[in-house]
């Protein structure tokens, strides 16, 4: 897991969630959560020597805020491009 930081480099004053806790907070599967951590979507996630993936609570909160902003952003208006082509046939 290249994007995960080494356990020795993490901040001792940060509150961490397990991948299961983070997945539940975000409403995604645990495998999706672990993939996001591995790909670096959540900064400073790390794997313990025992193999457990831990994610900073602040990163889970950040992703939650991003999802909220995305949900508030209006989508495109008008018919979908494929619908226009189907209508003219």
C-alpha positions as CSV (number, residue, x, y, z in Angstrom):
1,X,0.0,0.0,0.0
2,X,2.2,2.7,-1.3
3,X,0.1,5.7,-0.3
4,X,-0.2,4.6,3.3
5,X,2.4,6.2,5.6
6,X,4.6,4.3,7.9
7,X,3.3,3.8,11.4
8,X,6.4,5.5,12.9
9,X,5.7,8.7,10.9
10,X,2.2,9.3,12.1
11,X,1.1,12.0,14.5
12,X,0.5,10.7,18.0
13,X,-2.1,13.4,18.7
14,X,-4.4,12.5,15.9
15,X,-7.6,10.4,16.4
16,X,-7.8,7.4,14.1
17,X,-10.7,5.3,12.9
18,X,-10.4,1.7,11.7
19,X,-11.3,1.1,8.1
20,X,-14.6,-0.4,9.3
21,X,-15.5,2.7,11.4
22,X,-14.5,5.0,8.5
23,X,-16.6,3.0,6.0
24,X,-19.6,3.1,8.3
25,X,-19.2,6.9,8.8
26,X,-19.0,7.4,5.0
27,X,-21.7,4.9,4.0
28,X,-19.4,2.9,1.8
29,X,-18.1,-0.7,2.0
30,X,-15.0,-1.5,3.9
31,X,-13.2,-2.6,0.7
32,X,-14.0,0.8,-0.9
33,X,-12.7,2.6,2.2
34,X,-9.5,0.6,2.2
35,X,-9.0,1.3,-1.5
36,X,-9.5,5.0,-0.9
37,X,-6.8,4.9,1.8
38,X,-4.5,2.9,-0.4
39,X,-4.9,5.3,-3.3
40,X,-4.2,8.3,-1.1
41,X,-7.7,9.9,-1.2
42,X,-7.5,10.0,2.6
43,X,-4.2,11.6,3.7
44,X,-2.1,10.1,6.4
45,X,-3.9,6.7,6.6
46,X,-1.5,4.0,7.6
47,X,-1.2,0.2,8.1
48,X,-0.2,-1.0,11.6
49,X,2.4,-3.7,12.0
50,X,-0.6,-6.0,12.6
51,X,-2.1,-5.1,9.2
52,X,-4.9,-2.9,10.4
53,X,-5.6,0.2,8.2
54,X,-6.3,3.3,10.3
55,X,-7.6,6.6,8.9
56,X,-7.4,10.0,10.6
57,X,-10.9,11.2,11.7
58,X,-10.1,14.6,10.2
59,X,-9.8,12.9,6.8
60,X,-13.1,11.1,7.1
61,X,-14.7,14.4,8.0
62,X,-13.0,16.0,5.0
63,X,-14.4,13.4,2.6
64,X,-17.8,13.8,4.2
65,X,-17.7,17.5,3.5
66,X,-16.6,16.9,-0.1
67,X,-19.4,14.5,-0.6
68,X,-21.8,17.1,0.8
69,X,-20.6,19.8,-1.6
70,X,-20.9,17.4,-4.5
71,X,-24.5,16.6,-3.6
72,X,-25.3,20.3,-3.4
73,X,-23.8,21.0,-6.9
74,X,-26.6,21.1,-9.5
75,X,-26.3,18.7,-12.3
76,X,-26.5,19.5,-16.0
77,X,-29.9,20.7,-17.3
78,X,-31.7,19.5,-20.4
79,X,-31.8,16.1,-22.0
80,X,-28.8,13.8,-21.8
81,X,-26.7,13.8,-25.0
82,X,-27.6,10.2,-25.8
83,X,-31.3,11.0,-25.4
84,X,-31.0,13.7,-28.0
85,X,-29.5,11.3,-30.5
86,X,-32.2,8.7,-29.8
87,X,-35.0,11.2,-30.3
88,X,-33.8,12.2,-33.7
89,X,-33.8,8.7,-35.1
